[in-house]
């Protein structure tokens, strides 16, 4: 198996993947665009050292990023060479394990995504499974038991060289502040192997849930189970928590694990509501709050970035966000978000004009009569009130911002939902 993993065609495919992702460099500061020249010059020596067992992965670089729910998430950034080797292992192992993974596992798998998980959850709710057990695995990627994971790999992989290489990547150290600490558990996010290894470990949970006949969806370590009664929910929560902690050697966060009803549940940023006929998908409140904060950060008046660049930044964020949430019924929410952003842009423009002379000039340039321009240019009202005034609503209008390049939430949502086959 190791020889096939290190086959030049598989290595070439791995190099392309690393170059395409263009991630940050590891502790050696080698960047993605430097990988191919390095491999061309050192490929034979690198392969020989891996085959002989003398290759030692470099420690990963520790990076912490804020989590959407609060707190910090630890990432382990491998060197680009190690990233390439891990990618090559992933490419070879993934098709083999794909045959064993459950159809209700949607995370980090080909032709699977978060939207499919949410649509499957909606299907369960409309079938009457309206009590939701939302499992929360405490610091999952940081607490994976190496011995348990390697035991699972041993059952399927006979090649000792491949197992040794994977074990080395599990145990390679973490560099923080110039010091390297040994890792005895966890598969830090940031490496190509981590998602596959997490699915291999949690495949045991999938099998157990399926064996018990439960309705569930799982996306990486996010797992929701759907049952028909509160009593069943309590029983399942207790028994599955016991299974996870005793058999998978993971820890369930009892404070965040909860039993909820559809309208109060949260799944991958989405939630649900019930209309006259059935349960429908909506955007979760926390997801709406986060996108509002992002837009406010970009459009705040103290941000010195040029308006054209701000609009490009907004467009990039909005396009990706709407694409993700396009399966939700959210026309009115999209309109509200556009109203928020345009108001922020009008406030920013008014403050940018600063002097009365500049305000008058710009208002006249936008088609306001001289008298009205002087009247509003000399007003003592604050920028927020002016942003909602008829004078700016008329001049710095939807059409104006569209001409500047602001396409907006609603238009992207319309193109995603109305111009494609109906999702509802």
N, C-alpha and C positions, 0 to 999 in steps of 0.2 A: 504493500500500500504506500509506503513512504516513497518508493521509487516513482510511483504514478503521481503522487502529490508534487514531487520535485521535477516532473517531466517539463521540458522547456515550454511546451504549449500551455500547460497549466500555469506555469510561472509567468508567461507573457500575458495571459488573461488576468492574472493577479496584479501585475504591474499596471495594466490599463485601468483596473478598478481603483487602485490607490491614486493614480494620476487624476482620474475623473473626480474622485472625492475631494482631492486637494486639501486634505486636513493639515493641521498644524504639526510641526516637527516634534520629535521626542527630545530626550536629554542630550543627544549629539547634535541637535540643531540642523540635521539634514532635512531638506525640504522635499516635497513630492516631485518637483521638477528635476531634482538631482538623483532620483532613484534609478532611472533607466541607465544613465552613464555609469553609475556605480555598479549595477548588475552586469552590464556588458563587460566591464573590466574585471569583475570578481566572481562571476557566476559559478565557475567550476570549483573554485576554492570554497565558496559558501556551501554549495551542495555537498562537497566532500566532507566538510566539517559537520554538517547535519547528519549525514549518513553514518559517520564514524561515532557520533554521539558526543563529540567534543564542542559542539556549538553551544554558546551560552547567550540567551536572550539578554538584551540590555534592560535595566530597570525602567519602569514606566514613569512618566512625568505626572505628578499629581496636580490636578486642576479642580477647583471647586466652583460650581455655578449655582445660582439661586434656583430653587424649585418653585414651580407655580403655586404649590400649596403651602409654601413657607419652608424655611430651613435651607440647607445646602445639599447639593448632590455632588458626589465625588466622581470625577472622571480620571481614568488612567490612560495617558496618551503614550502609546508605544512609539519607538523609532519607526521610520518609514520602511526600513528593511524588515523589522519584525512584523510590521503591519502587512507587508507583502507576503511573508511566510504564513501568517495566520490566515490571510485571505485565500492562499493556495490550499490550506487545510480545509477551510470552510467550503470552498468550491467542490472539493472532492467528497467530503462527508455529507454535505447538505442533501444532495439527491437521495442518498441511501437512507438518511433518517426521515426525509419527507414522507416516505412510504409508511412510516410508523406513527407519524404525528396525527392527532385527532383533528377532524374537520372543524371543531369548535375552537381551535387554537388559531388566532388571527395575527399574532405579532411576529414580525421579522421573518415572514415566509413569502416565497414567490406567489404572486397572484392572490395574496391575502392582504387586507388592510383594515384600518380601524372602522371605516364606514360599514364594511360588511359585518363586523361584530355588532355594531349598533342596530343595523337592520335585523339581524338575527335575534337580538334582545327584544326588539319591537314585535317580532313574530311570536315570541314566547308570551309576552304580555297580552297580546290579543288572543292567545289560546287559553288565557285564564290564569297564567302563572304570575300573579301580581304582587307577590311578596319577594323582595330582592335582598339577598345576602351579599353585601359588598365586602369582599375579603381584602384586607390590607396586610401585605407581607412586609414586616419591618426591615428596612434597609436590605432588601433582597439581594441586590447585586454585590453588596459588601459582606454578606454573611453566608454565602453558599459554602457548604461543607465539601472540602476538596476530596476527602476520602470517599464520601457518598457518591460524588460525581464521577470520580475515577472508577469506582466499582461498577457504575452503570456503563461506562465506556468499555470496561474490560469484557462485559457480557457480549458486546457487539463487535469489538475491534480486536483482532488477533495479533496484529503487527506491533511488536514491542517498541520499535523505533518511533512509530507514530504516537503511541501512548506516552512514551518518555518525553517527546517534544511537547505534547499538550500539557503534561504535568509540569514541565519547566515553565511554560507560559503561565500556568496557574500560580506558581510559586515565586516567579521573578519579583524582585523588590520594587518598592515605590520610593521615588526620590522627591523629597520636599525640603526646601531650604538648603539644598546642597547635601543633605544626609539621606542615605538609603536605609529603609526599614524593610525587614523581611515580611512577606505576606503569608499568613497561615490559613486564610479563608477568603472567600469572595472572588468574583470575576468582574473587576471594575469596568463600568461602561466606558466605551471609547475604543475598544479593540474589535476587529472583525469577528473573532471567535466568540466573544461574550454572548451575543444574542442566541447563537446556535446552542451553546452549552447550557444556557438558561432554559431553553425549550426542551433540551434533552432531560434535564432534571425535573422540570415541571410536567413533562409528559406522564410522569407517574401520577400526578394529581388528576390529569385529564382521564387517565385510565380508571382511576378510582371513582371519579364522578360518573363516568359512563357506565361502569359496572353497577353502580347503584341506581342508574336510570335517571339521573338528575338532568335538568335543563340548565345549561350554563354557557357562558362565553368567556374566553380568556384572551387577553392581549398582553403578552409577556407576563409581568407579575400582577397585572390588573385582572381580577377574576370576579365575576358576578354570577350568582346561582339563583335560579328562579323557581319558586315553589308556590303552592296554592293556598297555604294557610299560615297564620302566625305561629301556630304550634309546630308545624313542620319546619318552619324557618329556624326556630330556636333549636330544635333537635339536630338539624343539618349543620347549623353553625357550630354547635358543640362538637359533633362527631368529626367534621372536616378539620376543625382546628386541631383536634387531637391527632388526626392522621398526619397533617402537615408537620407538626412539631415532633412527633415520635418517629415517623417513617422517613420524611424528607429532611429532617433535622434543620428546619427553618423555624423562624419565630413569627407568629401572628401578632400584629399590633391590635390588642383588644380595645384600645381607646378609639381607633379609627375604623375597625371592622364593625359593621352595623347592619341592622335589618331595616329596610326602608320600603316605602311605597313608591310607585313609578314617578309621581310628580316631584318627589323629594330625592330621588336617586340620582346618581351621577355616574356616567360611563364615558370615559375618554373625552370629556368636555361637553358631552351631550346630556340631555335629560328628556323627560316625556311628559305629555299631558293628554287628557282624554277629551275628545269632542263627542258629538252625539252618537257616533258610530263605533269609534275604535281609538286606540292609543296612537298618538302621533309623536314624531320626534321634534324636539326643540333644542335650541342652544342653551347650554347651562349658564346660570347666572354668573358663576366665577369666570367663565370664558368671555362673557360679554364685558365684565369688569376689567379683565386683563387687556382686551383689545382697546377699550376706551383709554386705559392708562398709557398704552403704547402710542396711540394717536395724540394724546395730550403732550407726551414727552417730545414728539416730533414737532408739534405745532406751537409749543409754548413761545411766548414773545421773547423770552430771554435767550432762546436758541439762536445763535448768530448765523446759522446756515442759510444760504440763499433760498428764496422761495421756490425756485425751480427744482432745486435739489430736494427740498422738503417734500414736494409733490411727487417726485420720483420715489423717495423712500416710502411715502404713504402707499403709492401704487403697488410697490413690491410686496408690502405687508398685507394690504387688503386683498390682492389677487390670490395669494396663497391661503389666507384665512377663509375667504369665501369659498374657495375650491374645497377646502376641508369640510366646511359646515353646509355645503350645498344640499345635503340630504335632509336638512331640517326645514320645517315650515317657518320661515322667518322674514317674510317680505316687510312687515312693519318694523321689525328690529333693524333691518338693513337701512330703511328710510330714516329711522331715528339716529343711527350711527352717522349717516351722511349729514344730517342736520347738525349733529354735534361737531363734526369735522369742519363743515363750512363756517359755522359760528366761530370756531377757533381760528380759522384762517382769516375771517373778517377782523377779529380782534387783533390778530398779529399784524395785518395790513394797516389798520388804523394807528396802532402804536408805532409802526415803522415810519409812517408819514410824519409823525412828531409835530413839526411846526404848523401853525395855522396856514401860512402861505402855501406850504406843500399840500395840505389837506384840500384847500380850495382849488388849487391847480389840478390835482388828481380827480376831484369830483367833477370839475368842468370837463376834463378829458374823457370822463366816463359818460358824458351827456347831460349832466345836471346844469340847470340854468345858473347864470352868474349870481343872481340874488339868493337862490337856494344854497348854492355852494358856499357863499359867504356866511349865510345863516348857520349852516351845519358845521362849517369849518371853525367857527368861533364858539361853538357850544362848549359848555362846561361839563356836560354829561360824561360819565366814564366810558371806557372802551367797550365794556360788556353791554351796556345799554345801547350804545350806538350800533353795535354789531346786530342787535335785534330791531333796529329802527327801520322804517320803510325806505329811508334814503339808501342805506347800504344793502338792504334786502333786494332792492331794485337794481342797484348798480353792480355790486359784487354778488351777482345772482348765480343760479345753477349753471346757466349758459356761460357766464364769465369764467367760472372755475373749470368748466369742461373745456373751454378754449385754452386754458392754461395747462391742461393735461390731467385734471382730476376726473377720473372715470367714476370712482366711487363704489361703495358696497352694493347698492341696489342694482346698478347696471351689470356688474359682474355676476351677481346672483341671478338676475333675469336671464343672462346669456347661458348660465349653467343649467337652469331649471326649465325655462319656457321654450328654449330653442333646442332642447334635447328631449328624448322620450320621457314622459312623466315619471317621477320617482314616487308619486304618492298613490 
